[in-house]
């Protein structure tokens, strides 16, 4: 299996996919091989893939998105690695889960959770609520993504590789400026280290702008405390903090705050959208802020506030 996994890594990296995608594809390909008693994928085909996908839906009860991710990984394996010209998987059981309403925190709950946080996780949590960011998006923010004067953030590494501009709360500015001071300290320290290759740049930007990885504006706002070796290039870099660092701190804060709701970091994004609608924001505006490609995804928040699709407050109530 080791040789096959090396071939997969090579195929993923030649297409400049993220390390996250690489690990996800390898995870599902391993699961597929183990499910079929360690048979080599070249000796299997569409039927075995369909059986595995049905197993995920029926036995594992995975979410539809999880099943689609597994399918994408296996299609990549057969088409891009094993060279199958056609690979059409049909006849499997689709994963189905009832759509749940998002968990939304009220103002008192948010205040209690923020009070239980400190340091970088607190700044990240306030940004997720104040700007509607996903945890992945907040840890990947770069210095020049912040526009203090325009009160905006550029989200360049959003879901589906989509970019968008979202609002920046004035109350978040002092904490962000303090964080940038720490980031500048790390940056100047990195510049003095022999062999430091600069920050990772997405896609082919590093080739187009070879000096950019060492420029101040491209550095991560929330850089990791320690430098590390990039697993894809073997170069010395400073990556951003891990998503799980923020997630674990937030989970601990929810417990400390005594909140009964099953809240996660994503609940901050849900709360952002719901509170905007409650204050009279147009649903199209909220859609743009969240980066949803389809307004129907945003409309779930109108069900949360139980006011249909109007989402408008009378000026008399403001």
Helices and strands as residue ranges (DSSP letters): H 2-14, H 19-35, G 41-43, H 46-58, H 64-76, I 77-81, H 107-116, H 119-131, H 135-139, G 143-145, E 146-147, E 152-155, G 159-161, E 164-167, G 170-172, H 173-191, H 205-208, G 212-214, G 216-218, E 228-229, E 236-237, H 243-257, H 265-278, H 283-290, H 295-298, H 300-304, G 315-317
